Amino acid sequence: MNTLAHWAGGGGPGPWILLFPLLWAAVILGLVTLLRRVRHGRGGPWRRAAAGSANPPVDLLAHRFAAGEIDEEEYWMRLSVLKESKGGAT
């Protein structure tokens, strides 16, 4: 019987012996790369973040004001609260 592992003709495993270790190395390398990207904040295409936004709460507040959900007085009041909670950095 001529199996795939003995196909080299000499009775040894032939070049197929390298297939599974290389396959496992590729899987492990892929997992390590994926975990490093997720851990360091470069989540790839599935990452949900505001484009270039340094302060999402202020952006959300501005969006609500622009959509007419809150009036100008409430906008300024909430913005001042956000600035105070951040130590004035906004």
Buried (B, 14 or more C-beta within 10 A) or exposed (E): EEEEEBEEEEEEBBEEEEEEEEEEEEEEEEEEEEEEEEEEEEEEEEEEEEEEEEBEBBEBBEEBBEEEEBEEEEBEEBBEEBBEEEEEEB
